[in-house]
Amino acid sequence: MERRPFGQTGWNLSILGFGAIIVTDVTTDEAARYVGEAIDRGVNYFDIAPSYGNAEEMLGPALAPYRDDVFLACKTGKRDAAGAREELEESLRKLQTDHFDLYQLHAMTSAEDVQQVFAPGGAMETFVKAREEGKVRRLGFSAHSVEAALSLMGQFDFDSILFPFNFVTFEKAGFGPQVLEEAQRRGVARLALKGMARGPWRDGDPNRSEYPKPWYEPLADRTEAAKALRYCLSLPITAAIPPGDIRLFRMALDIADAFTPLTDDERADVQKMAQSETPLFTVAA
């Protein structure tokens, strides 16, 4: 699988990451098998968060044999220093590791989120201290609003951003290009969420019970999924995390293995496809 530089860190990440929601509520044997399968296919980037149910408990033992050779990214949803420290230490324990290669503020969305993490006693105090201690190597954030992402990058020299780089939000809602451009300008590594998302679940959609883990409707049709993921990977990003379902992850592995950048005609086709969909996110008025 193709690998791309993660900023100026010396790490080269597989263009596809393993979103650990995949191992939420699976058996120990299944978790070990899924992680081993990802490793065998060339994946070296694993993403996890405390909010993913019991995923940390499942991923820790499964990933332990490979820990020295993979890039492990974790997150905290806490906005205060004490809460972030508690989650950090608990995540390290559950994941059976002494450090994270990347630690991220999780799901930053509002101006209040940004204000809280930078305030005295805010989570950024823990982030900086933990980096000094060697418990985290690099600092980043995930965000679900353009405004939060731009504000965060303007206030701290983050190593990376994890953001919805999605064909519908880009082409129909204009949500994302401005974040991508600013991250490039600042030398912030770009990691992608929602690359295989169609849009919000529609009421009564029968596929919702088929794919219970994603909170959005994923693209389950292979042709559509390939167009969307290739669109995402054709952007100037390092890697993308597909939906947290093992069937969709395996589909994404095949797409990533055969990845080639979109041609102009293919891009036009994806742009047309986007116009019939509802974007997951929009830019605030």
C-alpha positions in Angstrom: 0.0 0.0 0.0 1.2 3.5 -0.8 2.6 5.5 2.1 2.9 9.3 2.4 4.8 11.5 4.7 3.2 12.6 7.9 4.3 16.2 8.0 8.0 16.6 8.8 8.1 13.9 11.4 9.9 11.2 9.5 6.8 8.9 9.6 5.3 7.6 6.4 1.8 6.5 6.9 -0.3 4.0 4.9 -2.8 6.0 2.8 -5.6 4.1 4.6 -5.9 4.1 8.4 -7.6 1.6 10.7 -10.5 3.2 12.5 -10.8 1.3 15.7 -14.5 1.5 15.9 -14.1 -1.6 13.8 -13.2 -3.6 17.0 -15.9 -2.2 19.2 -18.0 -5.0 20.6 -16.2 -7.8 18.7 -14.5 -10.8 20.3 -10.9 -10.9 21.3 -10.2 -13.3 18.4 -12.0 -11.1 15.9 -10.0 -8.0 17.1 -6.7 -9.9 16.7 -7.7 -11.2 13.3 -8.9 -7.8 12.0 -5.7 -6.0 13.2 -3.5 -8.8 11.7 -5.3 -8.5 8.4 -4.8 -4.7 8.3 -1.1 -5.2 9.1 -0.7 -7.8 6.4 -2.3 -5.5 3.9 0.2 -2.7 4.7 -1.7 -0.6 7.1 0.5 1.1 9.7 -1.8 3.9 11.0 -4.3 3.1 13.7 -6.9 5.6 15.1 -8.7 5.2 18.4 -10.7 7.2 21.0 -12.1 6.6 24.5 -15.6 7.3 23.2 -15.5 4.2 20.9 -17.1 1.9 23.4 -14.8 -0.9 24.4 -12.5 -0.4 21.4 -9.5 0.5 23.5 -9.7 -2.7 25.5 -10.0 -4.7 22.3 -7.3 -2.9 20.3 -4.7 -3.0 23.0 -4.0 -6.7 23.1 -4.5 -7.1 19.4 -2.0 -4.4 18.5 0.6 -5.2 21.1 2.7 -7.6 18.9 3.0 -4.8 16.3 3.2 -1.7 18.5 6.8 -0.7 17.7 6.0 -0.7 13.9 2.8 1.2 13.8 1.6 4.8 14.2 -1.0 4.9 17.0 -3.2 8.0 17.3 -5.5 8.5 20.2 -7.9 11.4 21.3 -9.5 13.0 24.2 -13.0 14.6 24.3 -12.2 16.4 27.5 -11.7 20.1 27.3 -10.0 20.6 30.7 -6.5 19.7 31.7 -7.4 17.4 34.6 -10.0 15.5 32.5 -7.6 15.2 29.5 -4.8 13.9 31.8 -7.2 11.3 33.3 -8.3 10.1 29.8 -4.7 10.1 28.5 -3.4 7.9 31.3 -6.4 5.5 31.1 -6.0 5.2 27.3 -2.3 4.4 27.7 -3.2 1.7 30.2 -5.9 0.1 28.1 -3.9 0.2 24.9 -0.9 -1.3 26.7 1.6 1.3 25.5 3.8 4.0 27.1 3.2 6.6 24.4 1.0 7.7 21.6 2.5 8.8 18.3 -0.3 11.3 18.0 -2.7 12.7 20.6 -5.7 14.7 19.4 -8.4 17.0 20.7 -11.5 15.1 19.7 -14.5 16.5 17.7 -13.8 20.2 18.2 -16.8 22.0 16.9 -17.8 25.2 18.6 -16.0 28.5 19.5 -16.6 27.4 23.2 -14.7 24.2 22.6 -11.7 26.2 21.3 -11.9 28.7 24.1 -12.0 26.0 26.8 -9.0 24.0 25.6 -6.8 27.1 25.5 -8.1 28.7 28.7 -6.1 28.4 32.0 -6.6 24.8 33.2 -7.6 23.8 29.6 -6.7 20.6 27.9 -3.8 22.1 25.9 -1.9 22.4 29.2 -2.0 18.6 29.4 -1.1 18.2 25.8 2.0 20.3 26.0 3.1 18.7 29.3 2.5 15.1 28.0 4.6 15.9 25.0 7.4 17.1 27.3 7.1 13.8 29.2 7.3 11.7 26.1 3.8 10.2 26.6 2.7 11.8 23.4 4.9 12.5 20.4 2.8 14.8 18.3 -0.3 17.0 18.8 -3.3 17.3 16.7 -7.1 17.7 16.6 -10.2 16.4 14.9 -12.8 19.0 14.0 -16.3 19.0 12.5 -16.6 22.7 11.7 -14.6 25.0 9.4 -14.6 27.7 12.1 -13.1 25.6 14.8 -10.5 24.1 12.6 -9.3 27.5 11.4 -9.3 29.0 14.9 -7.3 26.1 16.3 -4.6 26.3 13.6 -4.4 30.0 14.2 -3.7 29.6 18.0 -1.2 26.7 18.1 1.4 24.9 16.0 -0.4 21.6 15.7 1.2 18.7 13.8 -2.0 17.5 12.2 -5.7 17.9 11.6 -8.2 15.1 11.2 -11.1 16.5 9.2 -14.1 15.5 7.0 -12.5 15.7 3.5 -15.6 14.4 1.6 -16.7 14.7 -2.0 -20.2 16.0 -1.1 -19.1 18.5 1.5 -16.4 19.8 -0.8 -18.3 20.0 -4.0 -21.8 20.8 -2.9 -21.3 22.7 0.4 -17.9 24.3 0.0 -17.0 22.8 3.4 -13.4 21.7 3.6 -11.4 23.4 0.8 -10.6 26.4 3.0 -9.4 24.1 5.9 -7.2 22.1 3.5 -5.7 25.2 2.0 -4.9 26.7 5.5 -3.4 23.4 6.7 -1.2 23.2 3.7 -0.1 26.8 4.1 0.9 26.1 7.7 2.5 22.8 7.1 -0.1 20.9 9.2 -0.5 17.2 8.1 -3.9 16.4 6.8 -5.8 13.2 7.8 -9.2 12.5 6.4 -12.5 11.5 7.9 -15.7 10.7 6.0 -14.0 9.9 2.7 -16.6 7.1 2.1 -19.6 8.9 3.5 -22.7 9.6 1.4 -24.5 11.9 3.8 -26.9 11.8 6.8 -28.9 8.7 7.4 -32.4 9.1 5.8 -35.4 8.3 7.9 -36.4 4.7 7.5 -33.3 3.7 5.5 -33.1 -0.1 5.7 -29.3 0.1 5.4 -29.1 1.7 8.8 -29.5 -1.7 10.6 -27.0 -3.2 8.2 -24.3 -0.7 9.2 -25.1 0.3 12.8 -21.6 1.7 13.7 -21.3 4.7 11.4 -23.5 7.6 12.5 -23.8 8.6 8.8 -24.7 6.7 5.7 -21.6 5.1 4.2 -21.2 4.3 0.5 -21.6 0.5 0.4 -21.7 0.2 -3.4 -18.2 -0.6 -4.5 -18.2 1.6 -7.6 -19.5 4.7 -5.7 -17.2 4.0 -2.8 -14.2 3.8 -5.1 -15.1 7.1 -6.7 -15.5 8.8 -3.3 -12.4 7.4 -1.7 -10.2 8.1 -4.7 -11.5 11.6 -4.7 -10.4 11.9 -1.1 -7.0 10.3 -1.6 -6.4 12.5 -4.7 -6.4 15.6 -2.4 -3.1 16.7 -0.8 -3.6 14.6 2.3 -1.6 11.9 4.1 -4.2 9.3 4.8 -7.9 8.6 5.1 -9.9 6.6 7.7 -12.8 4.6 6.2 -16.1 3.8 8.0 -15.8 1.7 11.2 -17.2 -1.5 9.7 -15.0 -4.4 8.8 -16.8 -5.1 5.5 -16.3 -1.5 4.4 -12.8 -1.4 5.6 -12.0 -4.5 3.5 -13.6 -2.8 0.5 -11.5 0.3 1.2 -8.3 -1.8 1.4 -8.9 -3.1 -2.1 -9.6 0.5 -3.4 -6.5 1.8 -1.7 -4.3 -1.0 -3.0 -5.3 -0.1 -6.5 -5.3 3.7 -6.0 -4.6 6.0 -8.8 -5.5 9.8 -8.8 -8.7 10.8 -10.4 -8.5 12.0 -14.0 -10.2 15.2 -15.0 -13.2 13.3 -16.4 -13.5 11.1 -13.3 -13.4 14.2 -11.1 -16.2 15.7 -13.1 -18.2 12.5 -12.7 -17.7 12.7 -8.9 -18.7 16.4 -8.9 -21.9 15.4 -10.7 -22.6 12.6 -8.2 -22.2 15.0 -5.3 -25.0 17.3 -6.5 -27.7 14.6 -5.7 -26.5 14.1 -2.1 -27.1 15.9 1.2 -23.8 17.1 2.8 -23.0 16.0 6.3 -21.6 19.4 7.1 -22.0 22.9 5.9 -20.2 26.2 6.5 -21.8 28.4 9.1 -23.8 31.3 7.7 
